[in-house]
Amino acid sequence: MIVSTCVGLIAGLGSLFILPYSPRWLVSQGRTQEAKAVLGLITEHSEEEERKELLSLPPRGEKAGWSDIFRKGVRGRTILGAFLNVFQQLSGIDFVLFYAPLLFTQAGLDPKTSAFVASGVTGLALFATTALAATWVDKIGRRTLFIWGGFAIAICHACIGSLYASGAAYTEGGKWAIVTLIELYTIIFAGTWSLVTRLYSTEIQPSRTRSPASSFCIGVNQLVNTLVALTSPAFLAKIPFGPYFLYGGLSAFATAVAYIYMQETIGKSLETIDSSFHESPTAVTWPPSLLRTGSRRTQAGARRSSRRRSSAAHADENGKSTFPGHYAMERLGSSTGSAGLQGSAIED
């Protein structure tokens, strides 16, 4: 606990002297030269257009509000960013971090060892992995990291759940397999979903809506975080393997959705990212044969619907349609006439 606290304290204090102010904030304060100096540290001189784009600010009085992030053109990106943040929490990361001592004790470690592994080993592993991830996220790509990370997270959960469900977790070898898989899961999460989710949900937004959209996504993330923290202990006590299968399945689902909709943003300017989302809402190029099949089914369904509406409009035996667009009801009566219907609601 003392070691992890010292590491966090050093990192926090060091950031006060190392991390510069945001270029956009500096521009908003009229400190343009300082903003250019900061941009010079993080961008290449050849990226002049991107530098101009980063220094641009929304016109005065046109700052985006909450309703703007759901307007046509950015609504889909806001929903995608919120989706990724929701499922970042539904991968069970805070379930593992909050209740790590309990999880390790459940696996068979004594309380003292569980506390040491949960606070010391896990904390240092998360710090080191996150620091490394900051260097490779711009080389491997956001989409690639998220998809492969989600795949690995789902496998870790499935393996842990299977060990508990089969009873193998309660053997000496199974105990250490559980501990290893939990640590592996936290490392994979820190190197992929932890960084990529926050970064991606922000950079896919246009400059004008970036701030409110980022705030919305973080708020949704923390709301789900609270729900996971409140429900996980009872779930774990009732079914020891249940949370792992649940979070593993949700992680696999999020990975599949990300494969379809998460477009790569690495090496793209803000303008290019914006235009790519306008050109296509998905990141997958569907086979032409599949598209043709879907188009034919849609057209056939439209023709059937049109024929039904046409037949309904001419179904009345007198050539009139009392309720256009609906199927005509058959006239109630018999060969003896309509005397039995006198005074009724269906009398002509």
N, C-alpha and C positions, 0 to 999 in steps of 0.2 A: 504494500500500500504506500509506504514511504517513497519507494523508488519511483513508482508510477506518478505519484504526486509531484516529485521533484522534476521529472521529465516534462510534465504538463506545465509546471511553473516556469521552467527555463524556456520552453517553446513560446509560452504566452508573453513573457517579458522580452524575449528576443525579437518577436514580431514587431514590437513597438519601435525598434531601431532599424529593422531590416526591411519590413514591408512598406512600400511607398503608398501614397494616397492614390485612389482611382483617378485615371485621366479625366473621366467624365465629371467627377466631382470637382476636380481642380478647374476645369473649364467653367463649370457652373458658378465657381467662386471668382471668376475673372483671372485665374492664374494660368493663362494659356501656355506660357513658356515652360512652366514646371510640368504641365501636362505633356508637352512635346518631349521633354527630357525623359519622363517616365516611359512614354511610348518608345523612345529610342532604346530603352533597355529590354523591351519585350517584343519588338518587331524588327524586321529587316528593313533596310533603306529602300529596297526594291518594292516594298509593299506600300507605296505612297497612297494609292487609292483607299486601301484599308485604313491607313492612318487618318486620312481625312474623314472617313466614315465614322471611326471611333471618336473623333473629336466633335462630330456634329451633335447638336442638341435639339430637342423638339422646340418649335417656335414658342415664344412666351405666350402663356394663356391657353396652350394646346396640350397640356400635360394629360396623359391618359388616365382614366378612372377605372373603377372596377367593371363597369358595364362594357368598356371598350375591349377587354380581353375576351369577350364572348361574341364580338361582332364578326360578321362574315369576313373571311380572309385570315383571321388569327384564331378563331374559335377552335378549329381542329387541333392546332398546335397547343393551345391551352389545355384542352382535354387530354392530349397525349402526354404533356408534361405532368399533369395531375395524376394520370394513370400510372406513370412510372414511379412517382413519389409514393402513391398508395401501395403499390406492390413492392416497393423497396422495403416498406415496413412489414408487409404481409409475407416477406421471405423469412420473417422470424428473427431478424438480427437483434432487436432489443429484447425479445424473449430470451435469447441466449445471453446477451450481455447483462441484463438485469438480474437474471436468475442463474447465472453461471455457477456460483457456489452450490446451489441446490441441485443443479444438473449433474455436477461432478460428484456430489455426495450420493445422488441417486445411482450413479454409475458404479459406486463402490469405493471411492476415495474417502479417506478420513477427513473430518471437517477442516483441520489445519492445512492439509495439502490442497484441499479444494479451494480454500480462500487464497492460498498462494498462487495457484494456477490461474484462478479467475481474475485476480487483480493484477498480479505481477506479470506472468507470462503472457496472458491474453492482451493486456494493455500495451506491452512493449511490441508484441507482434503486430497489433493494429497500427501503432505509430510508425513502425518501420515499413510496413506494407503500403500504407497511405502515402508516405514520402516517396517511395519508389514508383507508385502508380502515377504520381504527378509528372514523372519523367517519361513514362511510356504511353500515357493517354494520347499524346499528340503524335505518336509514331504508329501505334497499332490502330487507333480509331475508336470512336465512341460506340458505334453500332457493334463492331466486332467484340469489344470488351464486354458489352452488356449481354450479348447473346451467349458467348462462351461462358461468361461468368454465371449467367442464369442456369445454363445447362449443368455446370459443375455444382452449383448450389442445390439444385434439385436432386442430383445424384447423392450428395452428402446427406441430405435429409432422408432420402429413401433408404440409404444404408443404415443410418442410425435407427430409423423406425423399424426396419426389418430385424435388426439385432434385438431390439426390445420385444417385438412381437413373437419372435421365435424362442426367446429365453436365453439366447446366446450372450446377451449383454451381461448376464449375471455370473459368467465364468471369469477367471483371471485374465484370459486373453481378451475376452469381450469387453471387460472394463476398460482396458487401455485402448482398445479399438474405438470405443465411444469417445474417450477423451481426445484421441488423435483426430477423429472425424469432426468433432466440435471445433477444435482449434483450426483444422484445415478449412472448415466452413467460414470461420471469422476472417481468416487470412484472404480467402477468395473474395469474400464480400468487400473487404477493405480495398482490395486491388481492382475491383470492377464496379459493382453497383454503388458503393458508397460515394465514389467521386463522380462517376459518369452521370448518375441520375441528376444531381444538382447542376452540374455543368451543362448537360444537354437541355434540360427544361428551361434554362435561361437563354442559351445562345440561339435557340430556334425562334425566339421571339424577335420582332422588329424592335428598333431602338425605342420607339414611343411606348410600347406596351411591356417592355422588358421588366421594369421595376414592379408594377402591380401583378404581373403574371408570376414572377418569381415569388413574391410574397404569398400569393394564393396557393401555389404549389407547396411551399414550405408549411403553410398553415394546415393544408390537407394532410401532409406528411405527419405532422405532430398530432393531429386529431386521431389518425389511425394508430399512431404510436401509443397513445393513451389507451385506446380500446384493446390493443394487444397486451399491454402491461396489466390491465385489469382482468382480462379473461384467461390468460395463459395459466396461472397457477391452478385454478379449479379444473381446467381441461387436463393439465398434466397429472393432477392427483387422481382423476377418474380413469384416464386412459394414458398410460405412460408413453405409448408409441404414437398416440393420436396427433399431437401437435406437429411431429416431424413429418408424418404423411400429409397433413393438411398444408403446412408451409411449403413442403416440397412440391405438391400439386399446384399450388398457387404460383410458385416460382416458375414452374414449367409452362403454365398458362401465360404468364407475363412474357416469358421468353418467346413464345409463339407469336403473340401480338406484336412484340418488338420486331420480330423478323419481318412481319408484313408492313408495319407502319413506320418504323424508326429509320429515317434516312440518315446517311452518313454526313457529318458536317466538318470533318477534319480537312484542313487546307482550303476551306471555302470562306469567301467574304460574306458579310451579313446580307448583302444584296443578292448574292448567288443562293444562299440558303433560303431567302424569302421567295425567290423565283422558282426554286425547285419544289417547294411546297405548293405553289400555285399551279405548277405544271402537272403534278401528280400527287395525290394524297398518300400513296403507298410507296414503299421502297422496293417492292417486288415487281418484276416484269413478268406478267403471266403469259404462258404459252398461247400463241394465236389460236390453236385448236380449242383450248378451253374457253377463250373469249368468244369464239364463234358459236360454240355450243350454248354458252350462257345467253348470247344475243338471240339465238334461235328460240330458246325456251321463253325468253321474255316476249318476243314477237308473237309466238304461238299463244301465250297466255293473254296478250292484249287482243288478239283476234277472237278468242273464245269469249272474252268479256264483252267485246263489241257485239257479237252475235246474240248473247244473252240479253243485252239491253235492247237490241233491235226487236227480238221476238217478244219481249215483255211489253214493248210499246205498242204492238199490234195484236196483242193476245185477246182483247175484248171481242166477243162475238158480234157486237154492233159496230166494230171498226173503231171504237173509241178506247183511249187508254185513260182510265181514271187516275192511276198512279204511274206516271211515266218513269221508266228506269227500274221498275219492280216487276216481279212475276205476277201476272194476272191471276186472281183467285177464280176457281171454277164456280159457275152459278149454281146456287143451291136450289133444288126443286125436283120435281118428278113429272112423270108423264101425265099426271092428273091436273097439272097446272100449278099456279102459285098461290092458291087460296090459303094453304097452310102457312103462308109467310106474311099474310096481311098484318100491317102494323109493326112489322119487325124492322130492324135497322138496315137490313139488306134488301128491302123492298125497292123496286125501281120506281 
